[in-house]
Amino acid sequence: MTETNRPMTVPRFMASKGKRKLSMLTAYDFTFASIFDAAGVDSLLVGDSMGMVIQGHDTTLPVTMDQMIYHSRLVSRAAKRALVIADMPFMSYQVSPQQAVENAGRLIKEASVAAVKLEGGENQARTIRALAEADIPVMAHVGMKPQSVRKLGGHGKVQRDFDRLRADALAAQEAGAFGLLLELIPSADAEKLTAELQIPTIGIGAGPHCDGQVLVSYDMLGLTSHDFTPKFLKRFVDIRTATESAARAFAEEVQSGSFPDAAHSH
Ligand code: KIV
């Protein structure tokens, strides 16, 4: 078995640091998760970005535990090799470490995920430690934290203080996080953190020096609105335009009576 078709586990994910770059995409359903898994993507994140790209909300805040469990089940069912990580939705861990362990435990037991992710560093250190002590692998998420949108007054707003970021990163590692997601921070800061930390860093809008990269799949596939144009986003394909043309052609052919033709009728 080559390194790319061996099932990805948390220890293998951690051991990749400094050896090979890690790829991660968000996934929310069986079909896309199967495609990403077969393509060799290392990790599938059942992101709470589902609140925006699947549910059409303006923020990730409305996502519930039951919804996260439902979507995580669909993704876990598809993953033969990739490491499935589920986001802890807003207010599923902020109340107390006990609440976090109970909810993360549900994601492991009811949705078969390998690990969970939560937003925070030093402020969530007690919770990260409680999860690690319960043998629940946890990734921390620092930099731009979408669940803090109300406090920060908008998306894309991020604390740009490197010392704060470093303290959060080190606190998360010290508390037992197995990885760290860095969102929307300068490349130079991500490079310094990646060099200092022993755990892998996964970047989104954090430059090329991280140990791995994640993108929201619906964005990189060109499915979501093309009005969303952050500098870090590369659209690898334009499924939105192709889907719209296909749907238009279908509607026109139904209208004109040219579909179904003899070749598509029994
Ligand atoms: O929910 C999500 O999609 C995320 C992104 C930063 C990858 O956490």
Boltz pocket constraint, residues with backbone or C-beta under 6 A from the ligand:
constraints:
  - pocket:
      binder: B
      contacts: [[A, 26], [A, 45], [A, 46], [A, 47], [A, 48], [A, 49], [A, 50], [A, 87], [A, 183], [A, 204], [A, 214], [A, 215], [A, 216]]
      max_distance: 6.0
